Amino acid sequence: MALLAALNIFGKMRDLVCSPRGQLHIKSFSAAPKLLGSTQRTVDNTSTALTDIPPDAFCAYIQVKTADIYWNTNANVATPSATVGQEAGIGDDLYIYGRANLVNFRAVRQGATSATLKIQWYAEDEDWGR
């Protein structure tokens, strides 16, 4: 299942997830995920991966700063672009859920200015993914 967005409703973490058939579901978790740490990456005009993923990371909260980006988590596409992947603007928040999506994440800046990604890593709670 691919994460589309995370919501905080009435103090509970809820994820809007999409099944392989395209059906949308809201999934509730009883405990907050465990914060493993934070880092930042610079996104330039080449395909930028998340190379410093902690071993136990299962989810990332990413803030886009300084420039707009194109991004994707498709392992078969090395470089996202205007026609491949999704757009994220300055100030957008990305929630990447699942180890494979973290490993396959790639981003490239849209213009001449490099972007900065502020990243928080989270471990899988016992209730996540169930």
Backbone as a printed PyTorch tensor [residue, N CA C, xyz], in Angstrom:
tensor([[[  0.8360,  -1.1760,   0.0000],
         [  0.0000,   0.0000,   0.0000],
         [  0.8840,   1.2440,   0.0000]],

        [[  0.5140,   2.2200,  -0.7480],
         [  1.2930,   3.4510,  -0.8360],
         [  0.6630,   4.5440,   0.0030]],

        [[  1.4920,   5.2560,   0.7440],
         [  0.9820,   6.3400,   1.5670],
         [  0.6790,   7.5480,   0.7140]],

        [[ -0.4690,   8.1330,   0.8890],
         [ -0.8210,   9.3570,   0.1850],
         [ -0.7240,  10.5620,   1.1080]],

        [[ -1.1750,  10.4410,   2.3210],
         [ -1.1300,  11.5700,   3.2530],
         [ -1.3220,  11.0590,   4.6610]],

        [[ -0.8120,  11.7860,   5.6140],
         [ -1.0390,  11.4400,   7.0160],
         [ -1.8380,  12.5660,   7.6480]],

        [[ -2.7600,  12.1960,   8.4930],
         [ -3.6330,  13.1720,   9.1250],
         [ -3.5450,  13.0260,  10.6330]],

        [[ -3.6460,  14.1120,  11.3390],
         [ -3.7420,  14.0650,  12.7860],
         [ -5.1480,  14.5340,  13.1310]],

        [[ -6.0180,  13.5800,  13.4560],
         [ -7.4140,  13.8750,  13.7260],
         [ -7.6950,  13.5520,  15.1880]],

        [[ -8.1210,  14.5650,  15.9500],
         [ -8.4460,  14.3930,  17.3560],
         [ -7.3040,  13.7310,  18.1270]],

        [[ -6.0560,  14.0930,  17.7820],
         [ -4.9040,  13.5890,  18.5140],
         [ -4.4760,  12.1860,  18.1590]],

        [[ -5.1430,  11.5530,  17.2000],
         [ -4.7550,  10.2100,  16.7940],
         [ -4.1300,  10.2680,  15.4120]],

        [[ -3.0660,   9.5020,  15.2270],
         [ -2.4370,   9.4270,  13.9140],
         [ -3.3000,   8.5650,  13.0080]],

        [[ -3.6300,   9.1100,  11.8590],
         [ -4.3990,   8.3550,  10.8720],
         [ -3.7280,   8.5270,   9.5220]],

        [[ -3.6670,   7.4710,   8.7520],
         [ -3.0840,   7.5320,   7.4230],
         [ -4.1500,   7.2560,   6.3850]],

        [[ -4.1000,   8.0250,   5.3350],
         [ -4.9330,   7.7710,   4.1760],
         [ -4.0800,   6.9350,   3.2390]],

        [[ -4.4730,   5.7010,   3.0180],
         [ -3.6730,   4.8010,   2.2010],
         [ -4.4770,   4.3430,   0.9970]],

        [[ -3.7670,   3.9610,  -0.0240],
         [ -4.3860,   3.5140,  -1.2620],
         [ -4.0200,   2.0570,  -1.4880]],

        [[ -5.0010,   1.2290,  -1.6900],
         [ -4.7520,  -0.1850,  -1.9480],
         [ -4.3000,  -0.3630,  -3.3940]],

        [[ -3.7540,  -1.5350,  -3.7260],
         [ -3.3410,  -1.7870,  -5.1130],
         [ -4.4720,  -1.6210,  -6.1300]],

        [[ -5.7190,  -1.7520,  -5.6840],
         [ -6.8530,  -1.5810,  -6.5860],
         [ -7.3270,  -0.1350,  -6.6600]],

        [[ -6.6330,   0.7600,  -5.9530],
         [ -6.9880,   2.1690,  -6.0030],
         [ -8.0470,   2.5900,  -5.0020]],

        [[ -8.4140,   1.6900,  -4.0790],
         [ -9.4090,   2.0320,  -3.0760],
         [ -8.7340,   2.8040,  -1.9380]],

        [[ -9.3940,   3.8390,  -1.4530],
         [ -8.8370,   4.6340,  -0.3660],
         [ -9.3530,   4.1360,   0.9740]],

        [[ -8.4670,   4.1000,   1.9560],
         [ -8.8140,   3.6610,   3.2960],
         [ -8.1880,   4.6160,   4.2970]],

        [[ -8.8140,   4.8190,   5.4370],
         [ -8.1880,   5.5430,   6.5350],
         [ -7.8010,   4.5100,   7.5770]],

        [[ -6.5310,   4.5340,   7.9490],
         [ -5.9770,   3.5660,   8.8690],
         [ -5.5980,   4.2810,  10.1570]],

        [[ -5.9710,   3.7410,  11.2970],
         [ -5.6960,   4.3770,  12.5820],
         [ -4.6190,   3.6010,  13.3270]],

        [[ -3.7490,   4.3260,  14.0250],
         [ -2.6910,   3.7180,  14.8070],
         [ -2.8500,   4.1570,  16.2500]],

        [[ -2.7240,   3.2270,  17.1760],
         [ -2.9640,   3.5500,  18.5800],
         [ -1.7870,   4.2380,  19.2390]],

        [[ -0.5910,   4.0760,  18.7180],
         [  0.5870,   4.6770,  19.3290],
         [  1.3250,   5.5170,  18.2970]],

        [[  1.9810,   6.5460,  18.7780],
         [  2.7720,   7.3810,  17.8900],
         [  4.0190,   6.6100,  17.4580]],

        [[  4.4810,   6.8420,  16.2320],
         [  5.7050,   6.1770,  15.7870],
         [  6.9020,   6.7020,  16.5820]],

        [[  7.9580,   5.9070,  16.6550],
         [  9.1520,   6.2730,  17.4160],
         [ 10.0870,   7.0970,  16.5290]],

        [[ 10.4080,   8.3120,  16.9720],
         [ 11.3300,   9.1720,  16.2410],
         [ 12.7420,   8.6360,  16.3820]],

        [[ 13.4080,   8.4170,  15.2340],
         [ 14.7710,   7.8930,  15.2310],
         [ 15.8180,   8.9840,  15.0720]],

        [[ 15.4240,  10.1160,  14.5340],
         [ 16.3770,  11.1930,  14.3170],
         [ 15.9660,  12.0280,  13.1260]],

        [[ 16.8040,  12.9900,  12.8060],
         [ 16.5140,  13.8610,  11.6760],
         [ 17.7870,  14.1900,  10.9210]],

        [[ 17.6050,  14.6260,   9.6890],
         [ 18.7220,  14.9920,   8.8180],
         [ 18.1960,  15.9200,   7.7380]],

        [[ 19.0660,  16.3610,   6.8750],
         [ 18.6110,  17.1080,   5.7020],
         [ 19.4460,  16.7120,   4.5060]],

        [[ 18.8310,  16.8580,   3.3380],
         [ 19.4910,  16.5310,   2.0640],
         [ 19.3140,  17.7020,   1.1250]],

        [[ 20.3160,  17.9450,   0.3100],
         [ 20.2250,  18.9420,  -0.7450],
         [ 19.8200,  18.2360,  -2.0270]],

        [[ 18.8350,  18.7940,  -2.7120],
         [ 18.3530,  18.2210,  -3.9720],
         [ 18.7860,  19.1550,  -5.0950]],

        [[ 19.6400,  18.6420,  -5.9880],
         [ 20.1060,  19.4590,  -7.1030],
         [ 19.4810,  18.9610,  -8.4030]],

        [[ 20.1610,  19.1410,  -9.5210],
         [ 19.5890,  18.7680, -10.8170],
         [ 19.8880,  17.3190, -11.1940]],

        [[ 20.4600,  16.5440, -10.2800],
         [ 20.6450,  15.1140, -10.5000],
         [ 19.7210,  14.3560,  -9.5490]],

        [[ 19.5020,  13.1080,  -9.8260],
         [ 18.6090,  12.2970,  -8.9990],
         [ 19.1970,  12.1150,  -7.6000]],

        [[ 18.4900,  12.6080,  -6.6020],
         [ 18.9450,  12.5560,  -5.2160],
         [ 18.1650,  11.4980,  -4.4540]],

        [[ 18.8970,  10.5870,  -3.8130],
         [ 18.2870,   9.5280,  -3.0100],
         [ 18.4130,   9.8740,  -1.5360]],

        [[ 17.6670,   9.1580,  -0.7120],
         [ 17.7970,   9.2680,   0.7370],
         [ 18.8440,   8.2480,   1.1680]],

        [[ 20.0980,   8.6610,   1.2070],
         [ 21.1970,   7.7170,   1.4200],
         [ 21.5010,   7.4320,   2.8810]],

        [[ 20.9520,   8.1890,   3.7900],
         [ 21.2830,   8.0450,   5.2060],
         [ 20.0950,   7.5330,   6.0180]],

        [[ 19.3780,   6.5720,   5.4840],
         [ 18.1920,   6.0170,   6.1420],
         [ 18.6280,   5.1550,   7.3320]],

        [[ 18.1390,   5.4350,   8.5320],
         [ 18.4810,   4.5740,   9.6730],
         [ 17.9960,   3.1420,   9.4370]],

        [[ 18.7090,   2.1570,   9.9670],
         [ 18.3510,   0.7520,   9.7300],
         [ 16.9150,   0.3880,  10.1310]],

        [[ 16.3950,   1.0170,  11.1890],
         [ 15.0520,   0.6890,  11.6710],
         [ 13.9630,   1.5920,  11.1010]],

        [[ 14.3260,   2.5270,  10.2240],
         [ 13.3370,   3.4840,   9.6960],
         [ 12.3200,   2.7920,   8.8120]],

        [[ 11.0500,   3.1560,   9.0300],
         [  9.9620,   2.6180,   8.2280],
         [  9.0880,   3.7300,   7.6490]],

        [[  9.3090,   4.9560,   8.1280],
         [  8.5040,   6.0870,   7.7020],
         [  9.3570,   7.3460,   7.7810]],

        [[  9.0870,   8.3070,   6.8960],
         [  9.7940,   9.5900,   6.9390],
         [  8.8020,  10.7250,   6.7390]],

        [[  8.9910,  11.7700,   7.5060],
         [  8.2670,  13.0240,   7.3340],
         [  9.2700,  13.9920,   6.7260]],

        [[  8.9600,  14.5200,   5.5490],
         [  9.8980,  15.3630,   4.8070],
         [  9.2570,  16.7150,   4.5250]],

        [[  9.9740,  17.7820,   4.8540],
         [  9.5520,  19.1400,   4.5140],
         [ 10.4240,  19.6300,   3.3610]],

        [[  9.7790,  20.2060,   2.3520],
         [ 10.4890,  20.7450,   1.1910],
         [ 10.7830,  22.2170,   1.4560]],

        [[ 12.0550,  22.5980,   1.3620],
         [ 12.4880,  23.9700,   1.6230],
         [ 13.2770,  24.5160,   0.4280]],

        [[ 13.2640,  25.7740,   0.2340],
         [ 14.0850,  26.5910,  -0.6900],
         [ 13.7880,  26.4510,  -2.1760]],

        [[ 13.2110,  25.3400,  -2.6310],
         [ 12.9040,  25.1900,  -4.0640],
         [ 11.9120,  24.0460,  -4.2710]],

        [[ 11.1620,  24.1070,  -5.3570],
         [ 10.2190,  23.0500,  -5.7150],
         [ 10.9870,  21.8410,  -6.2510]],

        [[ 10.3840,  20.6510,  -6.0820],
         [ 11.0240,  19.4180,  -6.5570],
         [ 10.0310,  18.5500,  -7.3240]],

        [[ 10.5660,  17.6060,  -8.0910],
         [  9.8380,  16.4550,  -8.6040],
         [ 10.3680,  15.2640,  -7.8160]],

        [[  9.4870,  14.3160,  -7.4610],
         [  9.9270,  13.1550,  -6.7010],
         [  9.1120,  11.9310,  -7.0720]],

        [[  9.6630,  10.7500,  -6.7680],
         [  8.9200,   9.5040,  -6.9240],
         [  9.5490,   8.4120,  -6.0610]],

        [[  8.8440,   7.3120,  -5.9450],
         [  9.3430,   6.1490,  -5.2220],
         [  9.3000,   4.9130,  -6.1220]],

        [[  9.3010,   5.1430,  -7.4180],
         [  9.2450,   4.0640,  -8.4030],
         [ 10.6530,   3.5420,  -8.6550]],

        [[ 10.9130,   2.3020,  -8.2750],
         [ 12.2440,   1.7120,  -8.4190],
         [ 12.6780,   1.5990,  -9.8770]],

        [[ 11.7410,   1.6320, -10.8040],
         [ 12.0790,   1.4830, -12.2260],
         [ 12.3800,   2.8050, -12.9160]],

        [[ 12.2650,   3.9230, -12.2010],
         [ 12.5160,   5.2510, -12.7760],
         [ 13.6040,   5.9240, -11.9570]],

        [[ 14.7650,   6.1300, -12.5560],
         [ 15.8960,   6.6850, -11.8180],
         [ 15.7370,   8.1710, -11.5220]],

        [[ 15.2110,   8.9330, -12.4790],
         [ 15.1380,  10.3810, -12.3100],
         [ 13.7170,  10.8860, -12.4880]],

        [[ 13.1320,  11.4480, -11.4520],
         [ 11.8060,  12.0510, -11.6020],
         [ 11.8990,  13.3020, -12.4770]],

        [[ 10.7780,  13.6680, -13.0730],
         [ 10.7570,  14.8420, -13.9590],
         [  9.3270,  15.3760, -14.0250]],

        [[  9.1240,  16.3640, -14.8840],
         [  7.7920,  16.9530, -15.0520],
         [  6.7810,  15.9200, -15.5380]],

        [[  7.2390,  14.8780, -16.2280],
         [  6.3380,  13.8580, -16.7590],
         [  6.3810,  12.5530, -15.9700]],

        [[  7.2980,  12.4370, -15.0210],
         [  7.4470,  11.2140, -14.2380],
         [  7.4970,  11.5690, -12.7590]],

        [[  6.5590,  11.0580, -11.9810],
         [  6.5690,  11.3170, -10.5470],
         [  5.6090,  12.4240, -10.1560]],

        [[  5.8200,  12.9450,  -8.9550],
         [  4.9370,  13.9570,  -8.3940],
         [  5.7120,  15.2450,  -8.1580]],

        [[  4.9530,  16.3450,  -8.0200],
         [  5.5540,  17.6370,  -7.7050],
         [  5.3500,  17.9410,  -6.2300]],

        [[  6.3160,  18.6410,  -5.6590],
         [  6.1800,  19.1630,  -4.2970],
         [  6.7790,  20.5620,  -4.2860]],

        [[  6.0480,  21.4930,  -3.7140],
         [  6.4940,  22.8800,  -3.6770],
         [  7.1440,  23.2430,  -2.3560]],

        [[  7.7360,  24.4140,  -2.3280],
         [  8.3370,  24.9300,  -1.1000],
         [  7.2590,  24.9350,  -0.0130]],

        [[  7.5840,  24.3720,   1.1280],
         [  6.6480,  24.3140,   2.2450],
         [  5.7700,  23.0780,   2.2720]],

        [[  5.8070,  22.2740,   1.2190],
         [  5.0120,  21.0390,   1.2120],
         [  5.6030,  20.0090,   2.1630]],

        [[  4.7360,  19.1740,   2.7100],
         [  5.1340,  18.0730,   3.5760],
         [  4.8990,  16.7610,   2.8350]],

        [[  5.8770,  15.8730,   2.8860],
         [  5.7510,  14.5430,   2.2900],
         [  5.8070,  13.5160,   3.4140]],

        [[  4.9640,  12.5100,   3.3270],
         [  4.9750,  11.4050,   4.2660],
         [  5.2660,  10.1560,   3.4510]],

        [[  6.4450,   9.5860,   3.6330],
         [  6.8380,   8.4030,   2.8800],
         [  6.7480,   7.2240,   3.8370]],

        [[  5.9190,   6.2590,   3.5040],
         [  5.6090,   5.1340,   4.3810],
         [  6.0680,   3.8400,   3.7120]],

        [[  6.8300,   3.0370,   4.4280],
         [  7.2890,   1.7490,   3.9250],
         [  8.7670,   1.7810,   3.5680]],

        [[  9.4710,   0.7720,   4.0080],
         [ 10.9230,   0.7060,   3.7900],
         [ 11.2800,   0.7620,   2.3140]],

        [[ 10.5710,   0.0410,   1.4660],
         [ 10.8730,   0.0470,   0.0300],
         [ 10.7130,   1.4450,  -0.5630]],

        [[  9.6820,   2.1800,  -0.1350],
         [  9.4840,   3.5420,  -0.6380],
         [ 10.5990,   4.4750,  -0.1820]],

        [[ 11.0980,   4.2920,   1.0370],
         [ 12.2230,   5.1040,   1.5030],
         [ 13.4660,   4.8340,   0.6650]],

        [[ 13.7440,   3.5660,   0.4370],
         [ 14.9360,   3.1780,  -0.3300],
         [ 14.8410,   3.6410,  -1.7810]],

        [[ 13.6400,   3.6080,  -2.3480],
         [ 13.4590,   3.9700,  -3.7640],
         [ 13.1800,   5.4500,  -3.9960]],

        [[ 13.0440,   6.2410,  -2.9400],
         [ 12.7530,   7.6700,  -3.0750],
         [ 13.8580,   8.3710,  -3.8740]],

        [[ 13.4440,   9.1720,  -4.8540],
         [ 14.3540,  10.0040,  -5.6390],
         [ 13.6980,  11.3640,  -5.8290]],

        [[ 14.5240,  12.4120,  -5.8430],
         [ 14.0290,  13.7700,  -6.0590],
         [ 15.0050,  14.5360,  -6.9270]],

        [[ 14.4760,  15.5290,  -7.6470],
         [ 15.2930,  16.4370,  -8.4470],
         [ 14.6480,  17.8230,  -8.3570]],

        [[ 15.4630,  18.8650,  -8.3200],
         [ 14.9100,  20.2190,  -8.2380],
         [ 14.2160,  20.5800,  -9.5450]],

        [[ 13.2800,  21.5310,  -9.4870],
         [ 12.5470,  21.9480, -10.6850],
         [ 13.2390,  23.0710, -11.4350]],

        [[ 13.9050,  23.9770, -10.7640],
         [ 14.5210,  25.1280, -11.4250],
         [ 16.0190,  25.1620, -11.2100]],

        [[ 16.5660,  26.3600, -11.1850],
         [ 18.0100,  26.5440, -11.0470],
         [ 18.4840,  26.5070,  -9.5940]],

        [[ 17.5620,  26.6620,  -8.6410],
         [ 17.9210,  26.6880,  -7.2240],
         [ 17.7630,  25.3030,  -6.6090]],

        [[ 18.7770,  24.8470,  -5.8910],
         [ 18.7010,  23.5500,  -5.2160],
         [ 17.7230,  23.6170,  -4.0520]],

        [[ 17.0510,  22.5200,  -3.8020],
         [ 16.0990,  22.4150,  -2.6930],
         [ 16.7770,  21.7630,  -1.4970]],

        [[ 16.2190,  22.0180,  -0.3310],
         [ 16.6470,  21.3450,   0.8880],
         [ 15.4680,  20.5300,   1.3970]],

        [[ 15.7290,  19.2770,   1.7450],
         [ 14.7200,  18.4250,   2.3540],
         [ 15.0700,  18.2550,   3.8210]],

        [[ 14.1670,  18.6250,   4.7110],
         [ 14.3180,  18.3980,   6.1420],
         [ 13.5710,  17.1040,   6.4520]],

        [[ 14.2690,  16.1220,   6.9850],
         [ 13.7290,  14.7700,   7.1200],
         [ 13.7260,  14.3270,   8.5800]],

        [[ 12.6020,  13.7540,   9.0090],
         [ 12.5260,  13.0790,  10.2930],
         [ 12.2330,  11.6130,  10.0210]],

        [[ 13.0160,  10.7360,  10.6360],
         [ 12.8910,   9.2890,  10.4560],
         [ 12.1110,   8.6800,  11.6090]],

        [[ 11.2450,   7.7200,  11.2960],
         [ 10.4450,   7.0500,  12.3190],
         [ 10.5430,   5.5360,  12.1760]],

        [[ 10.5450,   4.8500,  13.3250],
         [ 10.5480,   3.3920,  13.3440],
         [  9.1250,   2.8860,  13.2760]],

        [[  8.9840,   1.6720,  12.8260],
         [  7.6700,   1.0400,  12.7560],
         [  7.2070,   0.6700,  14.1500]],

        [[  6.0570,   1.1800,  14.5340],
         [  5.4450,   0.8070,  15.7890],
         [  4.8010,  -0.5630,  15.6140]],

        [[  4.5600,  -1.2690,  16.6860],
         [  3.9540,  -2.6120,  16.5760],
         [  2.5830,  -2.5720,  15.9190]],

        [[  1.8820,  -1.4200,  15.9610],
         [  0.5710,  -1.3050,  15.3340],
         [  0.6320,  -0.8890,  13.8710]],

        [[  1.8050,  -0.4240,  13.4060],
         [  1.9110,   0.0550,  12.0280],
         [  1.8930,  -1.1240,  11.0640]],

        [[  1.2710,  -0.8910,   9.9280],
         [  1.2610,  -1.8990,   8.8730],
         [  0.3450,  -3.0690,   9.1340]],

        [[ -0.5080,  -2.9660,  10.1170],
         [ -1.4230,  -4.0810,  10.4200],
         [ -2.8400,  -3.6600,  10.2190]]])
